[in-house]
Amino acid sequence: MRKSIFILIGIILLISNASALSWSGYDWTLKSGIKGPGSNYWNPNNAYVDSNGNLHLELNYSDDRWNCVELDSVKDFKYGKYTWVVSSQSLNLDENVVLGLFTYTDDNHEIDIESGQWGDSSSDHLHFTCQPDQTITFVPPTSSYINATGVTYTFDWQPTYIHYTAIASDGKIIANWYCTDTGSIPTVNAKVMMNLWLQRGVPPSNNKPVEVIIRSFYWSSDKDFFCHGPILN
């Protein structure tokens, strides 16, 4: 009986560990099952943190299906600067693959940085969006930064503007946009999310797995700025 209890506890812990992780100072839950976007299958085993503290997001084929991945923050966030440093190449993913770095409350309260071509290989590869209807795109297929690694993505979310940037490892600005449409800028708390998924559930055009490695995520509030000055990331 005692052995059975220990086995059951071990199974529960295994399931728990597979559906949540800690990274970059925050706790995250992982999506599972068939859900949107794209009516994809979301596998909580497709995210892990390596010994150097890097977050790995994987999109792969196993068990007769393509598996995507999404992390949602346990903590709620609001105004402040959101920064991700992506170690791996992130601007030239397969035309059917999307990388999302964003905050989300619902479809009308969402701030997105998305790398993807939305099934069109001739389109720009980087999208800054303030839902429900403000979007601007950058990085055409001919861009010199198309295969850049070590890109820092940020948005500074304030009540009257959102300032988006993508900065190359050499300090050059790849993309820069101020959204000042106060009717679109969210005013409610949101989760921070990261996902790697398939547009409309269509497999990668080359049928190859995809991995994105994120070195860090950092959020600094207005309080951090005014008490300590700007935080350099």
N, C-alpha and C positions, 0 to 999 in steps of 0.2 A: 504493500500500500504506500509506504513512504517513498519507495523508488518511483512509483507511478506519479506521485505528487511532484517529485523533483523533475521528472521528465516533462510534466505539464507546465511547470514554472519555466523550464528552459525554453519550451515552445513559445510561451507567451512573451518571454524576453526577446526571443529571436524575431517574432512578429513586430514587437514594439520597436526594436532597433532598426528594422527594415523600413518603418514608416516615419521615422523622425531622425534628425541628426543635429549636431551643434557645429557651427562654422562661423568664423569671423566675428565671434563674440555674441552670436544670436542663436536661438533655437528655431528649427524649421521642421514643418511637417511635409510629407511627400504624398503627392496625388497618386491614387491607384484606381484601376478599373477603366472602363470605356466611358470617356467624357469629352467635352469640348475643351479647347478649340479643335476643330477638325475631326471630331468623333474618333479620336485616337485612343490607343490603349496605353495607359500610363503605368509604368513599372517603378515602384519605389526603390528597387535594387539598382536602378540606373544612375544613381548619384552616390558618390562617396568622397571622403576627404583623405588625401594621401599623407604620408609622414611629414611632408613639408608644409602642410596646412592648405594645400590647393584643393579647390572643389572641382571634381570631374563630373560633367554631365554627359551621358551617353545616349545615343539613339542607335538601336541595333535590332537585328532580327533573331528571334528565338521563340521556341514553342509555337511555330507556324504563324507568327505575327510580328509586325514591327512594334517595337517598344519605345515610347517617348518618356520624358521625365519632367516633373515640375516640383519646385520647392516653394512653399508659402511660409512667410514668417509667422511665428506665434505672436510676436509683439505687433501692436498697431502703431503706425507712423502717421506723421502729418508734415507740416512745413519744415524745410531744411534742405541740405545738399546731400544728394545720393550719389555715391561713386563706386563704380566697379572697375577693376583692372583685369582684363582678359588676357591671359598669357598666350593662349594659342591663337592661330589664325581664326578670325571671326567675321570677316567682311566678304568672304568668298565661299560661303557654304553652298551645297547643292541647291539647285533652283527650287526644289520642293521642301527644303528644310528652313525652319525659322528658329532663331534664337531670340528670346524675349527677356528683357531686363526692365521691370516695371513695378508700378504700384497699382492696386486694384481694390475697388469697393464693389462696383458693378459696372456694366457696360457703358454707363454714362458718367462714371467717375473713375477715370483710368489715365495714367501717364505712362507712355510706352517709349522705350528704345528697342527697336526690333531690327535685326539683321536678317534679310531674306529677300528673295526675288519673286515670291508669290506665284511660282510656276512660269515666270517670264524671264528668260535668261538675258534679255536685252534691257531690262529695267534697272533703275538704281537699286543699290544693295542695302542702304541704310535708311530707316524710317524713324522720324520723331513724330509722335502722335499725342495729342491731348483730346481724349474722347469727350464728346461724341463725334466731332467733325473737323478737328484741326490737325492736318498732317502735312509734313514737308519731307522731301527725300534728298539724299546725297549719295555720293560714291557710285558713279556710273561704272560699267564694266571696264572702261579704259583708264580708270583712276590709277595713279601710281601707288596708291595705298591699298589696292584691292587685296593684296596678300599680307598686309601688315600684321605683326604680332605685337603683344604688349600694349594694346590700345586701352586708354582710359576713357570710360563713358561716364558722363555725369548729367544730372539735371538738378537745378536749384529750384525747388517748388516754394513759391511765395504767394500771398493772397492776390497780388496784381500781375504776376508774371511767372512763367517757367522758363528758365534758361538752360537749354540743352547744349552739350558739347561732346565731341569725340576728338581725342588728342592722341597723336602717334607717340611712340616711345622716344622719338627725337624731339618732342615738344611742339611739333607742328600741328596746327589745328586742321583736322580733317573735316569737321562739320560744326556749325555754330548757328543756333536759332533761338530767338526770344519769342515765345508765345505770350501775347498780351491780351488775348480774348478772355476777359474776366467771366464771360458767360459760360466758358468751357472749363476754366480752371477749377479743379475740385476744391471743396471747402470742408470735406469730411475726412475722418480717419480712414486709413487704408492699410492693407497688407503689402509688404514687399514680396515680389514673386520673381522667379527665374524659371524659364522653361526652354526646352529644346524639343521641337515637334514637327509634324508633317502637315503641310498645307493641304486641306481637304482629305487628309489621311492617305495621300498619294505617296508611295515609296520613293526614296531617292532615285533620281534618274539613272545613276550608275550602280544602284543596288548595293552600295557600300555603307558600312556603319559610319557614324559621325561621333566625334568626341570634341567637346569644348572644355577648356581648362580655365577656371576663374581664380586668379591669385587672391583677390580680396574684395570685400564689400565694406563700405564705410558710410555711415550717416552722421552728419553733424547738424545740430539744431541751431536756431538763431541764438539761443542762450550760449552755446559753445562759442559762437562767433563774437558776441558782444563781451563775454567775460574774458576770453583768452585771445582774441584776435582771430584772423582766418587760419584755418587748419590746412596745411599743405598736404596733399595726398600723392 
